[in-house]
């Protein structure tokens, strides 16, 4: 693998857990933000709630 590919993989390996951890923290501390992350929440954002019936 080239050096650039290794740097990209390393960057993703470092940033992805930080992003997921921050997302989990926000959802635990502010449960109202969890609703848009669910399937029904996304359906309500797209104005199609046929998935949630």
N, C-alpha and C positions, 0 to 999 in steps of 0.2 A: 504494500500500500504506500501511496505517496505521503509525504509529510502533510500536505494540505488535507488529505482525507483523514489522517489521524487527528489533526487538530479539530476538524469538524466533529468527528466522533467524540472526542474529549469534551468539546464545548457542549454538545447535546447531553452527554452523560452528566455534566455538572449543572446545566441549566434546567433540565427536565425535572429532576427531583425538587429543586427549589420552587419551580412553578407549581408543581403538584402539592407541595407542602403549604405554600401560600394559599392555594385554592382551598385545601382542606381546612386550614386555619380560619379563613373567612367564612366558610360554610358552617363550621362549628360555633364560631362566635356570633354570627349573624345568620340565623336559620332562614330568614326571608330570602337570602340570596341563593339558597339551595333549590328553590322552586324552578327558576329558569334553567337549571342544569339537568333536570329530569326530562324524560321523554314527553310527559304531558306539558311541562313548562315550555319546551321547545315548540310543541304543537300550538300552544296558546300564543307564542310569539309570532308564529307563522300564520295565525288565524285559522288553523285547521285543527279542530279537536276531535277528529274522527278516531284517532289512535286511543283516546282516553275514554271512549264510551264503552 
